[in-house]
Amino acid sequence: MGETIPIAVPRKGRPLESVLDRFARRLDVPDLADDITSTLRHEKALTKGMVDTEPDADDDVYHRLAEYSTVDDPTEPEYTLLRDDRAGKPRRIVFDSVTIPLENVDGVPDDTEIQLIGREEPFRALRTHEFALGFDSADLILEEVVELRPEPLDRIGDINARINPADTDVRVVTGLGDTVYHTMMATPEISPPPASLDRDFLERYEGPLCIEPRYERLVQAVLGTRTLDDIRFVHPTAGREEEAAIADTGLGVYLTVTGSTARDHGLLLGEQLFPSETVLLETTPEVTDTVAGVRSLLNGTDLETELAVEQ
């Protein structure tokens, strides 16, 4: 029996789908990736009440979980239950694990396997040296370990230089290209056109800035502490849509894909402050020759990423 390399991955959502897409392309396992993705999307729709189903005692979440995860072959995916953060805290089926054999991979013995293991916050599992490799959002690294400095951080590629080695051995290897942006938004009253809604505007601005509470440290790192001298953070009230709260405040920062919801609330879109992207991580002391071979397999110039990390 060869070596099994565990890799921490998100349990659900866009980051997990990006990871599965990476493995599908690099290991030619599209059916496996599609199976996991379609299962989780269906379960998400059930949790959100977007699928009409007849009540059936044999089709509750526990029976579905048993059906999904009653497998004899470790190369078939398994799932687990997680409390969802929606009203009522329903239980939701999420990804647990799957094993993928590796064959004919340069730098990796043919009897090597990788095991994708779902974690709610993979970055923290790497910080405790539980894994040598993992995937997580770049946001979480900014929220937890990057140093806050007067100057801004505007590239994922600069994250490693902002990590104090005394805080963690985890480093960013590359991004997966599933990029959305933390973007400035303002009402025309706060930033009337054609004025630029950018970092220079924030240098001059004094007043409230609406952000999600979980992004406070990230915004401090991205804008730089000097920019925030005369700015105070305010947060959306519970249940209030983020863009609506920013419209009430006049100025804010939030994740955007198309910006359509922001425009629906009369907001102008400004500078894209920082790319939010799923990244490949390594716990540097745990990287063996075999792990390095797996890391090289997952990296590569075919990735269209905002990341440019100097190795």
VOFITI-300904 format. One record per residue: residue number from 0; residue in one letter; x, y, z of N, C-alpha, C in turn. Coordinates in steps of 0.02 Angstrom, whole numbers. Layout:
BEGIN
(node NUM "a" (X Y Z) (X Y Z) (X Y Z))
...
END
This chain:
BEGIN
(node 0 "m" (42 -59 0) (0 0 0) (44 62 0))
(node 1 "g" (30 110 -46) (71 169 -51) (49 223 -2))
(node 2 "e" (79 281 -9) (66 337 36) (1 372 17))
(node 3 "t" (-37 392 67) (-97 432 57) (-84 503 80))
(node 4 "i" (-92 551 36) (-80 621 52) (-148 654 65))
(node 5 "p" (-162 673 128) (-225 708 142) (-222 781 122))
(node 6 "i" (-275 807 93) (-279 877 72) (-344 906 100))
(node 7 "a" (-338 959 139) (-397 991 168) (-431 1035 115))
(node 8 "v" (-497 1028 109) (-535 1066 60) (-598 1094 94))
(node 9 "p" (-628 1146 67) (-692 1171 95) (-746 1117 88))
(node 10 "r" (-797 1122 129) (-851 1073 129) (-905 1087 77))
(node 11 "k" (-910 1149 53) (-966 1168 10) (-951 1233 -26))
(node 12 "g" (-996 1251 -72) (-993 1318 -101) (-945 1326 -158))
(node 13 "r" (-938 1389 -181) (-895 1405 -237) (-822 1383 -227))
(node 14 "p" (-792 1392 -167) (-723 1370 -159) (-714 1295 -172))
(node 15 "l" (-760 1253 -146) (-755 1181 -158) (-763 1166 -232))
(node 16 "e" (-810 1198 -265) (-820 1186 -336) (-757 1204 -376))
(node 17 "s" (-723 1257 -357) (-661 1277 -391) (-607 1224 -380))
(node 18 "v" (-603 1197 -319) (-554 1144 -305) (-570 1082 -347))
(node 19 "l" (-633 1062 -348) (-652 1003 -387) (-638 1012 -461))
(node 20 "d" (-650 1072 -485) (-635 1086 -556) (-561 1079 -569))
(node 21 "r" (-519 1101 -522) (-447 1094 -530) (-426 1021 -533))
(node 22 "f" (-453 980 -488) (-436 909 -489) (-464 875 -551))
(node 23 "a" (-523 896 -574) (-553 866 -633) (-508 876 -694))
(node 24 "r" (-480 937 -699) (-438 952 -757) (-369 921 -752))
(node 25 "r" (-341 920 -692) (-273 895 -684) (-269 818 -678))
(node 26 "l" (-322 787 -654) (-322 715 -643) (-371 678 -688))
(node 27 "d" (-405 715 -731) (-453 685 -778) (-506 645 -741))
(node 28 "v" (-538 679 -691) (-593 647 -654) (-655 692 -657))
(node 29 "p" (-677 710 -717) (-734 756 -721) (-798 727 -693))
(node 30 "d" (-808 661 -701) (-870 630 -676) (-874 635 -600))
(node 31 "l" (-818 624 -566) (-816 629 -494) (-833 700 -472))
(node 32 "a" (-801 748 -503) (-813 818 -486) (-886 837 -498))
(node 33 "d" (-913 816 -555) (-983 832 -570) (-1031 800 -521))
(node 34 "d" (-1015 739 -501) (-1058 703 -453) (-1062 740 -387))
(node 35 "i" (-1004 760 -361) (-1003 795 -297) (-1037 863 -303))
(node 36 "t" (-1022 900 -356) (-1051 966 -365) (-1126 964 -372))
(node 37 "s" (-1151 918 -413) (-1223 914 -424) (-1260 892 -360))
(node 38 "t" (-1230 846 -323) (-1260 824 -260) (-1267 882 -211))
(node 39 "l" (-1213 920 -203) (-1214 975 -155) (-1259 1032 -177))
(node 40 "r" (-1262 1045 -241) (-1308 1097 -265) (-1381 1077 -252))
(node 41 "h" (-1396 1013 -263) (-1463 989 -249) (-1480 995 -175))
(node 42 "e" (-1433 976 -133) (-1445 980 -61) (-1451 1052 -37))
(node 43 "k" (-1413 1097 -67) (-1420 1168 -50) (-1489 1193 -69))
(node 44 "a" (-1513 1173 -128) (-1579 1193 -150) (-1633 1167 -103))
(node 45 "l" (-1625 1105 -79) (-1672 1077 -31) (-1672 1117 35))
(node 46 "t" (-1612 1134 58) (-1606 1171 120) (-1638 1240 115))
(node 47 "k" (-1632 1271 56) (-1659 1338 46) (-1733 1337 26))
(node 48 "g" (-1762 1276 19) (-1832 1271 0) (-1845 1288 -72))
(node 49 "m" (-1795 1279 -115) (-1802 1296 -186) (-1825 1237 -228))
(node 50 "v" (-1831 1178 -197) (-1853 1118 -232) (-1918 1094 -201))
(node 51 "d" (-1969 1085 -241) (-2033 1061 -216) (-2030 985 -209))
(node 52 "t" (-2040 961 -147) (-2040 889 -134) (-2099 871 -91))
(node 53 "e" (-2125 811 -100) (-2179 787 -58) (-2150 761 8))
(node 54 "p" (-2184 774 64) (-2159 748 128) (-2152 673 126))
(node 55 "d" (-2095 648 149) (-2081 577 146) (-2034 560 204))
(node 56 "a" (-2058 520 250) (-2017 502 308) (-1953 467 289))
(node 57 "d" (-1953 434 231) (-1894 397 209) (-1848 440 166))
(node 58 "d" (-1865 506 159) (-1824 549 117) (-1800 610 156))
(node 59 "d" (-1795 604 223) (-1769 660 261) (-1693 663 254))
(node 60 "v" (-1662 713 284) (-1591 725 274) (-1548 666 297))
(node 61 "y" (-1570 631 349) (-1530 575 375) (-1532 515 327))
(node 62 "h" (-1591 503 298) (-1595 448 249) (-1555 464 186))
(node 63 "r" (-1557 526 165) (-1519 545 106) (-1444 539 120))
(node 64 "l" (-1423 560 179) (-1353 555 197) (-1331 482 197))
(node 65 "a" (-1371 438 225) (-1354 367 226) (-1348 339 155))
(node 66 "e" (-1393 362 112) (-1391 338 43) (-1328 362 7))
(node 67 "y" (-1311 425 17) (-1251 452 -15) (-1188 418 9))
(node 68 "s" (-1184 406 74) (-1121 387 105) (-1114 313 121))
(node 69 "t" (-1162 272 101) (-1155 200 109) (-1116 173 49))
(node 70 "v" (-1050 178 54) (-1007 157 -2) (-953 110 24))
(node 71 "d" (-936 62 -17) (-882 15 0) (-816 35 -30))
(node 72 "d" (-818 79 -79) (-758 99 -116) (-738 169 -94))
(node 73 "p" (-677 178 -66) (-656 245 -43) (-649 296 -100))
(node 74 "t" (-648 272 -162) (-645 319 -218) (-714 348 -235))
(node 75 "e" (-765 326 -198) (-831 356 -203) (-838 409 -148))
(node 76 "p" (-868 467 -163) (-871 521 -113) (-917 504 -55))
(node 77 "e" (-899 530 3) (-940 525 62) (-959 595 85))
(node 78 "y" (-1013 600 123) (-1039 664 144) (-1052 663 219))
(node 79 "t" (-1066 722 247) (-1081 728 318) (-1133 783 326))
(node 80 "l" (-1154 794 389) (-1204 846 404) (-1172 906 438))
(node 81 "l" (-1199 964 422) (-1175 1026 451) (-1235 1070 466))
(node 82 "r" (-1234 1107 522) (-1286 1155 536) (-1279 1214 488))
(node 83 "d" (-1332 1228 451) (-1332 1285 405) (-1346 1349 445))
(node 84 "d" (-1323 1406 420) (-1332 1468 457) (-1398 1504 440))
(node 85 "r" (-1442 1471 404) (-1507 1502 388) (-1555 1497 447))
(node 86 "a" (-1610 1532 441) (-1660 1533 495) (-1680 1462 513))
(node 87 "g" (-1680 1448 577) (-1697 1382 600) (-1638 1335 604))
(node 88 "k" (-1580 1356 579) (-1519 1315 581) (-1531 1244 556))
(node 89 "p" (-1556 1235 495) (-1568 1167 470) (-1502 1129 459))
(node 90 "r" (-1507 1063 462) (-1449 1022 446) (-1442 1017 371))
(node 91 "r" (-1381 1024 347) (-1368 1022 275) (-1314 971 260))
(node 92 "i" (-1324 934 205) (-1274 885 184) (-1217 921 148))
(node 93 "v" (-1155 907 170) (-1096 938 142) (-1044 883 127))
(node 94 "f" (-991 902 92) (-939 854 73) (-898 833 133))
(node 95 "d" (-880 768 134) (-838 741 187) (-770 718 161))
(node 96 "s" (-768 671 114) (-704 646 91) (-710 604 28))
(node 97 "v" (-655 597 -7) (-649 551 -64) (-575 538 -76))
(node 98 "t" (-559 477 -99) (-490 458 -113) (-481 453 -189))
(node 99 "i" (-425 480 -214) (-411 480 -285) (-341 450 -296))
(node 100 "p" (-336 392 -328) (-270 363 -343) (-233 405 -395))
(node 101 "l" (-167 408 -388) (-126 445 -436) (-85 395 -477))
(node 102 "e" (-86 403 -542) (-47 360 -587) (-13 404 -639))
(node 103 "n" (50 386 -654) (88 420 -707) (93 495 -695))
(node 104 "v" (105 514 -632) (115 584 -615) (189 595 -601))
(node 105 "d" (220 640 -637) (291 653 -628) (306 675 -556))
(node 106 "g" (356 644 -527) (377 662 -459) (336 630 -404))
(node 107 "v" (287 587 -423) (244 554 -373) (244 479 -386))
(node 108 "p" (260 437 -335) (257 364 -345) (188 342 -368))
(node 109 "d" (186 291 -411) (123 269 -441) (72 243 -391))
(node 110 "d" (95 218 -333) (48 191 -283) (25 244 -233))
(node 111 "t" (36 308 -250) (14 362 -206) (-60 377 -216))
(node 112 "e" (-93 394 -162) (-163 417 -165) (-168 485 -132))
(node 113 "i" (-215 525 -155) (-231 585 -119) (-301 577 -90))
(node 114 "q" (-312 604 -32) (-377 601 0) (-400 673 14))
(node 115 "l" (-453 694 -20) (-483 759 -6) (-527 752 55))
(node 116 "i" (-514 795 105) (-551 792 168) (-582 859 181))
(node 117 "g" (-648 860 189) (-685 922 201) (-672 950 270))
(node 118 "r" (-659 1015 272) (-651 1051 335) (-690 1116 330))
(node 119 "e" (-719 1137 385) (-757 1199 384) (-711 1259 371))
(node 120 "e" (-650 1257 398) (-601 1310 386) (-533 1276 376))
(node 121 "p" (-518 1255 315) (-456 1218 301) (-393 1254 323))
(node 122 "f" (-391 1320 317) (-331 1357 336) (-312 1343 409))
(node 123 "r" (-362 1340 453) (-347 1328 523) (-321 1257 534))
(node 124 "a" (-344 1210 493) (-319 1141 499) (-246 1137 478))
(node 125 "l" (-226 1177 429) (-156 1180 410) (-114 1214 463))
(node 126 "r" (-141 1263 497) (-104 1299 548) (-84 1252 606))
(node 127 "t" (-124 1200 618) (-108 1153 671) (-67 1093 645))
(node 128 "h" (-42 1098 584) (0 1047 552) (-37 981 542))
(node 129 "e" (-103 984 539) (-142 924 526) (-136 903 453))
(node 130 "f" (-123 952 409) (-116 940 337) (-54 976 312))
(node 131 "a" (-24 948 260) (30 982 225) (3 1027 170))
(node 132 "l" (-53 1008 139) (-83 1046 84) (-157 1057 98))
(node 133 "g" (-183 1111 71) (-254 1125 79) (-275 1184 35))
(node 134 "f" (-339 1194 31) (-367 1250 -7) (-415 1289 38))
(node 135 "d" (-412 1355 32) (-459 1397 69) (-461 1466 36))
(node 136 "s" (-505 1508 60) (-511 1576 34) (-452 1618 58))
(node 137 "a" (-425 1658 12) (-372 1706 32) (-398 1753 86))
(node 138 "d" (-463 1767 87) (-491 1812 136) (-475 1790 208))
(node 139 "l" (-481 1725 220) (-472 1700 289) (-401 1713 314))
(node 140 "i" (-353 1711 268) (-284 1723 288) (-276 1796 309))
(node 141 "l" (-306 1842 270) (-304 1912 289) (-339 1925 355))
(node 142 "e" (-394 1889 366) (-433 1899 426) (-397 1873 488))
(node 143 "e" (-347 1829 480) (-318 1797 538) (-244 1813 550))
(node 144 "v" (-203 1816 498) (-131 1817 512) (-90 1871 477))
(node 145 "v" (-116 1904 425) (-72 1954 393) (-62 2013 440))
(node 146 "e" (-3 2042 438) (13 2099 480) (-23 2161 454))
(node 147 "l" (-49 2201 500) (-80 2265 482) (-25 2318 479))
(node 148 "r" (-22 2354 423) (29 2405 414) (-4 2469 389))
(node 149 "p" (31 2525 393) (3 2587 367) (-11 2585 293))
(node 150 "e" (31 2549 254) (21 2546 182) (-28 2489 165))
(node 151 "p" (-64 2497 109) (-115 2448 91) (-86 2383 63))
(node 152 "l" (-127 2331 64) (-111 2267 32) (-162 2258 -24))
(node 153 "d" (-139 2256 -86) (-187 2253 -142) (-176 2194 -188))
(node 154 "r" (-129 2148 -173) (-116 2090 -215) (-112 2027 -172))
(node 155 "i" (-145 1973 -194) (-139 1910 -158) (-66 1888 -156))
(node 156 "g" (-29 1904 -208) (41 1884 -211) (85 1914 -158))
(node 157 "d" (60 1966 -123) (99 1997 -70) (82 1970 -1))
(node 158 "i" (35 1923 3) (14 1897 68) (71 1866 107))
(node 159 "n" (111 1823 74) (163 1787 110) (212 1834 144))
(node 160 "a" (226 1891 112) (273 1939 141) (243 1973 203))
(node 161 "r" (178 1969 211) (144 2000 268) (130 1950 324))
(node 162 "i" (150 1887 316) (139 1837 367) (201 1832 412))
(node 163 "n" (191 1842 477) (245 1835 525) (259 1761 535))
(node 164 "p" (321 1738 522) (336 1667 532) (321 1641 602))
(node 165 "a" (320 1685 651) (304 1664 719) (230 1648 727))
(node 166 "d" (188 1673 681) (116 1662 686) (94 1596 654))
(node 167 "t" (124 1578 598) (103 1517 563) (157 1496 513))
(node 168 "d" (159 1430 499) (203 1403 447) (167 1396 380))
(node 169 "v" (104 1416 376) (65 1409 315) (83 1465 266))
(node 170 "r" (89 1446 203) (103 1494 150) (58 1482 90))
(node 171 "v" (46 1535 52) (6 1530 -9) (50 1506 -66))
(node 172 "v" (25 1458 -105) (62 1431 -162) (37 1462 -227))
(node 173 "t" (-28 1458 -238) (-57 1487 -299) (-132 1495 -289))
(node 174 "g" (-163 1532 -335) (-235 1540 -333) (-268 1499 -387))
(node 175 "l" (-334 1493 -383) (-372 1451 -431) (-410 1492 -482))
(node 176 "g" (-409 1557 -477) (-440 1598 -528) (-514 1610 -521))
(node 177 "d" (-545 1587 -467) (-617 1597 -456) (-628 1665 -423))
(node 178 "t" (-608 1718 -457) (-599 1783 -425) (-663 1825 -423))
(node 179 "v" (-679 1850 -364) (-726 1904 -355) (-688 1958 -315))
(node 180 "y" (-718 2017 -309) (-679 2073 -282) (-715 2107 -224))
(node 181 "h" (-675 2127 -174) (-698 2174 -124) (-695 2243 -156))
(node 182 "t" (-753 2273 -165) (-760 2332 -207) (-789 2390 -168))
(node 183 "m" (-764 2450 -181) (-793 2510 -151) (-860 2525 -184))
(node 184 "m" (-908 2547 -144) (-974 2567 -169) (-995 2630 -132))
(node 185 "a" (-1029 2675 -168) (-1052 2737 -136) (-1113 2763 -171))
(node 186 "t" (-1151 2803 -134) (-1207 2838 -165) (-1181 2899 -202))
(node 187 "p" (-1217 2923 -253) (-1195 2983 -289) (-1187 3044 -244))
(node 188 "e" (-1225 3046 -188) (-1219 3102 -142) (-1151 3104 -107))
(node 189 "i" (-1124 3045 -93) (-1059 3041 -60) (-1002 3051 -110))
(node 190 "s" (-1009 3021 -168) (-956 3025 -219) (-989 3042 -286))
(node 191 "p" (-1006 3106 -297) (-1040 3124 -359) (-995 3115 -420))
(node 192 "p" (-1022 3085 -475) (-983 3080 -536) (-964 3150 -561))
(node 193 "p" (-907 3158 -595) (-861 3105 -616) (-804 3093 -567))
(node 194 "a" (-812 3111 -504) (-759 3100 -455) (-741 3026 -452))
(node 195 "s" (-677 3010 -440) (-654 2941 -436) (-668 2913 -367))
(node 196 "l" (-698 2854 -366) (-712 2820 -303) (-657 2768 -293))
(node 197 "d" (-602 2789 -261) (-543 2747 -256) (-508 2759 -189))
(node 198 "r" (-448 2732 -183) (-410 2739 -121) (-395 2812 -105))
(node 199 "d" (-381 2851 -157) (-367 2922 -145) (-428 2957 -115))
(node 200 "f" (-488 2937 -138) (-549 2964 -110) (-553 2948 -35))
(node 201 "l" (-537 2886 -17) (-540 2866 53) (-489 2903 96))
(node 202 "e" (-432 2921 66) (-382 2960 104) (-411 3026 127))
(node 203 "r" (-456 3054 87) (-486 3119 103) (-551 3113 143))
(node 204 "y" (-580 3054 142) (-647 3044 171) (-644 3040 248))
(node 205 "e" (-694 3069 280) (-703 3063 352) (-775 3043 366))
(node 206 "g" (-785 2988 402) (-853 2967 417) (-861 2892 419))
(node 207 "p" (-923 2868 413) (-936 2796 419) (-921 2758 355))
(node 208 "l" (-899 2696 363) (-887 2650 308) (-922 2584 326))
(node 209 "c" (-971 2563 285) (-1010 2504 300) (-975 2441 273))
(node 210 "i" (-963 2393 318) (-931 2330 298) (-963 2274 339))
(node 211 "e" (-952 2212 315) (-972 2154 354) (-926 2147 414))
(node 212 "p" (-952 2131 474) (-909 2127 533) (-850 2079 524))
(node 213 "r" (-861 2023 489) (-807 1974 482) (-749 2001 439))
(node 214 "y" (-760 2056 403) (-709 2082 359) (-671 2141 389))
(node 215 "e" (-679 2155 453) (-646 2214 482) (-570 2212 473))
(node 216 "r" (-540 2156 493) (-467 2152 489) (-444 2150 417))
(node 217 "l" (-482 2116 374) (-466 2114 303) (-465 2184 274))
(node 218 "v" (-516 2224 288) (-520 2292 261) (-463 2335 289))
(node 219 "q" (-446 2325 352) (-389 2361 380) (-324 2345 342))
(node 220 "a" (-315 2281 326) (-254 2261 290) (-255 2287 218))
(node 221 "v" (-313 2283 186) (-318 2302 116) (-311 2377 106))
(node 222 "l" (-340 2417 151) (-338 2490 144) (-275 2520 177))
(node 223 "g" (-247 2485 226) (-192 2513 263) (-218 2554 321))
(node 224 "t" (-186 2549 378) (-211 2583 438) (-208 2659 432))
(node 225 "r" (-162 2686 392) (-158 2759 385) (-221 2787 353))
(node 226 "t" (-248 2751 303) (-308 2774 269) (-368 2777 315))
(node 227 "l" (-368 2736 368) (-427 2729 411) (-427 2775 471))
(node 228 "d" (-380 2823 474) (-374 2866 533) (-439 2902 549))
(node 229 "d" (-475 2927 498) (-535 2966 510) (-599 2930 488))
(node 230 "i" (-594 2864 484) (-650 2823 461) (-672 2777 518))
(node 231 "r" (-737 2769 525) (-763 2722 575) (-806 2670 540))
(node 232 "f" (-799 2607 561) (-836 2553 531) (-907 2550 560))
(node 233 "v" (-955 2538 516) (-1023 2521 537) (-1043 2457 502))
(node 234 "h" (-1091 2421 530) (-1109 2355 505) (-1183 2351 487))
(node 235 "p" (-1200 2310 438) (-1271 2300 424) (-1307 2269 484))
(node 236 "t" (-1368 2290 496) (-1407 2259 549) (-1427 2189 528))
(node 237 "a" (-1444 2147 576) (-1461 2077 561) (-1518 2073 511))
(node 238 "g" (-1507 2033 459) (-1559 2024 408) (-1560 2077 354))
(node 239 "r" (-1520 2129 361) (-1518 2183 312) (-1471 2166 256))
(node 240 "e" (-1493 2172 194) (-1450 2157 137) (-1391 2206 137))
(node 241 "e" (-1331 2180 121) (-1270 2220 126) (-1273 2282 83))
(node 242 "e" (-1294 2275 20) (-1295 2333 -25) (-1345 2385 0))
(node 243 "a" (-1401 2362 28) (-1450 2409 55) (-1421 2447 114))
(node 244 "a" (-1383 2412 157) (-1352 2445 214) (-1300 2496 191))
(node 245 "i" (-1262 2479 139) (-1213 2527 112) (-1248 2588 84))
(node 246 "a" (-1305 2578 50) (-1343 2635 24) (-1367 2679 81))
(node 247 "d" (-1387 2650 138) (-1408 2690 196) (-1349 2730 224))
(node 248 "t" (-1290 2699 225) (-1231 2731 254) (-1201 2782 206))
(node 249 "g" (-1203 2767 142) (-1175 2811 91) (-1110 2785 61))
(node 250 "l" (-1072 2745 99) (-1008 2719 74) (-994 2652 108))
(node 251 "g" (-967 2606 69) (-951 2541 97) (-907 2499 52))
(node 252 "v" (-890 2440 77) (-850 2391 40) (-884 2324 46))
(node 253 "y" (-893 2291 -11) (-925 2226 -10) (-902 2186 -71))
(node 254 "l" (-910 2120 -67) (-893 2076 -123) (-942 2085 -181))
(node 255 "t" (-916 2090 -241) (-959 2096 -300) (-936 2048 -354))
(node 256 "v" (-984 2024 -393) (-970 1985 -453) (-987 2028 -513))
(node 257 "t" (-1051 2044 -522) (-1072 2087 -578) (-1087 2158 -556))
(node 258 "g" (-1103 2167 -492) (-1120 2233 -467) (-1192 2253 -479))
(node 259 "s" (-1232 2207 -507) (-1301 2224 -525) (-1343 2241 -463))
(node 260 "t" (-1334 2203 -408) (-1373 2216 -348) (-1356 2285 -319))
(node 261 "a" (-1292 2302 -322) (-1271 2368 -298) (-1305 2423 -339))
(node 262 "r" (-1306 2415 -403) (-1338 2466 -446) (-1413 2470 -433))
(node 263 "d" (-1443 2413 -418) (-1515 2412 -402) (-1530 2456 -340))
(node 264 "h" (-1480 2464 -297) (-1488 2506 -238) (-1461 2576 -249))
(node 265 "g" (-1448 2594 -311) (-1426 2662 -326) (-1353 2675 -310))
(node 266 "l" (-1313 2623 -302) (-1243 2631 -284) (-1198 2634 -346))
(node 267 "l" (-1146 2674 -341) (-1094 2677 -391) (-1039 2629 -371))
(node 268 "l" (-1010 2593 -420) (-955 2548 -407) (-889 2584 -416))
(node 269 "g" (-845 2575 -368) (-780 2607 -371) (-724 2557 -381))
(node 270 "e" (-668 2571 -350) (-608 2531 -359) (-617 2460 -330))
(node 271 "q" (-591 2411 -366) (-588 2343 -341) (-527 2339 -296))
(node 272 "l" (-539 2336 -231) (-485 2344 -182) (-442 2282 -176))
(node 273 "f" (-474 2223 -179) (-435 2162 -167) (-471 2102 -196))
(node 274 "p" (-435 2058 -230) (-467 1998 -257) (-479 1945 -205))
(node 275 "s" (-539 1918 -203) (-556 1862 -159) (-552 1799 -202))
(node 276 "e" (-509 1753 -184) (-495 1696 -227) (-479 1635 -184))
(node 277 "t" (-498 1576 -207) (-478 1514 -174) (-404 1502 -189))
(node 278 "v" (-365 1485 -138) (-293 1477 -146) (-271 1408 -122))
(node 279 "l" (-218 1384 -153) (-183 1323 -130) (-134 1344 -77))
(node 280 "l" (-136 1309 -20) (-93 1324 37) (-48 1265 53))
(node 281 "e" (8 1280 84) (52 1227 109) (75 1244 179))
(node 282 "t" (83 1191 220) (116 1199 285) (189 1179 273))
(node 283 "t" (232 1228 266) (299 1219 238) (339 1163 272))
(node 284 "p" (341 1157 338) (381 1103 369) (356 1033 354))
(node 285 "e" (293 1027 332) (264 961 320) (271 938 247))
(node 286 "v" (304 978 205) (309 962 134) (365 912 122))
(node 287 "t" (347 850 108) (395 797 90) (404 797 14))
(node 288 "d" (447 753 -11) (457 748 -83) (392 729 -118))
(node 289 "t" (354 682 -89) (291 662 -120) (241 719 -119))
(node 290 "v" (236 754 -63) (191 811 -58) (210 864 -109))
(node 291 "a" (275 876 -117) (298 925 -166) (277 905 -237))
(node 292 "g" (278 840 -251) (255 816 -316) (181 829 -327))
(node 293 "v" (141 817 -274) (69 830 -278) (57 905 -285))
(node 294 "r" (95 945 -249) (88 1018 -254) (102 1042 -325))
(node 295 "s" (153 1016 -356) (168 1034 -426) (112 1015 -473))
(node 296 "l" (81 958 -459) (24 936 -500) (-33 986 -498))
(node 297 "l" (-45 1015 -439) (-101 1060 -430) (-86 1131 -450))
(node 298 "n" (-22 1148 -455) (-1 1214 -477) (4 1214 -553))
(node 299 "g" (27 1266 -583) (38 1265 -655) (20 1330 -690))
(node 300 "t" (49 1340 -748) (40 1403 -785) (-28 1407 -820))
(node 301 "d" (-67 1353 -817) (-134 1355 -849) (-185 1391 -806))
(node 302 "l" (-166 1410 -746) (-213 1444 -701) (-217 1519 -718))
(node 303 "e" (-277 1543 -729) (-288 1615 -738) (-306 1644 -670))
(node 304 "t" (-255 1667 -635) (-264 1688 -566) (-238 1758 -555))
(node 305 "e" (-266 1792 -504) (-240 1857 -484) (-175 1850 -445))
(node 306 "l" (-156 1787 -431) (-99 1775 -388) (-34 1773 -426))
(node 307 "a" (17 1802 -397) (84 1797 -424) (133 1792 -366))
(node 308 "v" (136 1733 -337) (179 1723 -278) (248 1704 -300))
(node 309 "e" (298 1737 -271) (367 1718 -285) (385 1658 -242))
(node 310 "q" (404 1603 -276) (422 1542 -238) (496 1541 -222))
END
